[in-house]
Amino acid sequence: MHVISKTLLKQFWEKHLNAESGLKSWYKIASQSQWKHLEDVRQTFPHADAVGQLTVFNICGNNYRLIVKIVFPKGKVYIRAMLTHAE
């Protein structure tokens, strides 16, 4: 999958240092994946949740949430938001 954009992840982990390893791991796995539908995503990340048109990933044991829009036919993952659990 083509993740757009790693820069957004980097900006987040520079503010939240504890998120860096989890986000780097997610990015590596997601960019090497070839998901065709949500069930493929859940095989890779069992706790991924669909919320409307978006997919939410728990990062670092649910301390952070990564919200993305996945366009399966194009193989694109668009980062929409990264939040702390409190947010």
N, C-alpha and C positions, 0 to 999 in steps of 0.2 A: 504494500500500500504506500502511496505517496502522502506523507504527513506534512501538512501545511499549517504552521511552520515551526520548526525547531527553535527558532529565535524566540517565539513566545514562551516556550517551555523554559528556555535559558533565563529569560527575564524573570520568570516566576521563581526559579530555584535560586537565583542570585538574592532574592528577598527572603526566601524561605529555604535556608541551607539544608534542612532535614529532608526536603522534598527532592533534592538532586538525584540521589541514587535511584529512587523509585521512578522518577520521570525519565531518566536515562534508560532504565530497564524497559519501561513501557514503550518508549520511542523505538528502541532497537527491535523489540518483538513486533510491534505494529508495522514498522517499515519493512520487515522481512516477511510479513504475512500476505496472503492473497485471499482475503475474506470475500465471499460472494453474498452472504446474508448474515443476519444477526446471530443465528445459531453457530456460525463459524467463529464469530467474535466470542461467544460464550464458551466455546470449546477452548479457546485460548485464555480468556479472562472470565471465569465462571460467575464473578460478581458484577459483570457489566449489566447495566440496566437501560432499557429503552424508556425514554421520557418524551413522548411525542415523536418528533422527527430527529431527536438528539439521542446520543448514547452517553451514559455517565459511567466513568471508571473510578473506583476507589483506589487511591494511591497511598502507599506507606501505611497499610493497615487502617484505612479509612480516615487518616488524618487530613487528607487532601482529596478533592474531587476534581477530576478532569472531565470537561464536557466537550463533546465533539459532534460534528455532523459527518456521517459517513455516506459517501456517494458510491455505493457498491459497483455499479456498472462502469464507472470511470476509475475505480481503484484509488479514490481520494479520501483522505481524512482531514477535515478542517477543524482546527482547534477553535472553539467558541469561548471557553472560559476555563479558568483554573481557580479554585477556591479552597480556602481552609475549611475544615469541617464546621467551624463556628460560623463562617459566612454562609 
